[in-house]
Amino acid sequence: MLSRVADSIFWMSRAIERAQNIARFINVNLKLSLELGPAAQSQWAPLIYTSGDQERFAELYGEFTQRNVIDFLAFDSKNDNSIVSCLRTARENARTVREMISTMMWEELNKFFLSVRAAANDQTILDSPYEFFTQVILASHLMEGITDATMSHDEPWHFARLGRLLERADKTSRILDVKYFILLPSVGDVGTNIDTIQWGALLESASALEMYRKRHGRIAPESVADFLILDREFPRAMHHCLIESEKSLSAIAGGRADRVYNVAEQKLGRLRADVNYSLIREIIDGGLHEFIDGFQVKLNEVGAAIHETFFAAPPSILEPVSSQ
């Protein structure tokens, strides 16, 4: 399999997952706006911090209003991480590997991108956006289902799955970090009704509320963190994403027990082991923000190692060697 093809499939899948997560975060904030009223205005700035694009937002918009944040995260082509930009990236990557993906995948992704681009030119969407972002989430789920149902589960499929899972783990960690570290306006709000509503909204952003209640019952911050970080079975939990990512990476590399592991497998295996042997009380005592910060750094290292191992072009054998 050509490294160029693997790279395109990996980033096609990752970009679709990123678009879905942005839509999730926005929809949950729209529901919070109804529940919290004027107090919800302060909930929009953290979405920009979640994406890590606060400097770019400040240059283009300045004020963290609901309309500005939604426009920036969903429709602004100057923002490389907006929904429309992510889907443009996914579509372009898919176009270059048409022979490796199914016709149904290409048609649905093309339809997905064109619908979002049309919405970007329709300012009335911002007047009632909830239904639009729900459709973005469903279209992303449809793409995931079509990918699993119409691609052979060989190397290209594993690269698509790997990209999706790594992006999902990253976004789950980011939204949890934002809630725990900067979302509450004051320490006095901890344990209040507002706090419970916000933790519930966090679970909803990961479609985790029902599964959480089955496992833990009432909403409590430590239990929510435990579920979204350490659960082995919930599809959007960080630990589950790492477990399944490791399976795909192993399948790509050959899956032999007696082989020497490449750098990407080593880094992902170490990160998965770190999470596997962590306890939520130890994580919180040591600082949840610090744990997630370290997790994101290591996840970025995994991504860089995957690029170097599978996507980067090897140096040319004709390249002159310096005598220095």
PyMOL commands that set and color helices and strands:
alter all, ss='L'
color gray80, all
select helices_A, chain A and resi 3-43+45-51+54-60+66-75+83-96+98-100+103-120+123-127+130-150+155-183+187-189+193-205+209-216+221-230+238-253+263-276+280-286+288-311
alter helices_A, ss='H'
color red, helices_A
deselect
rebuild
show_as cartoon
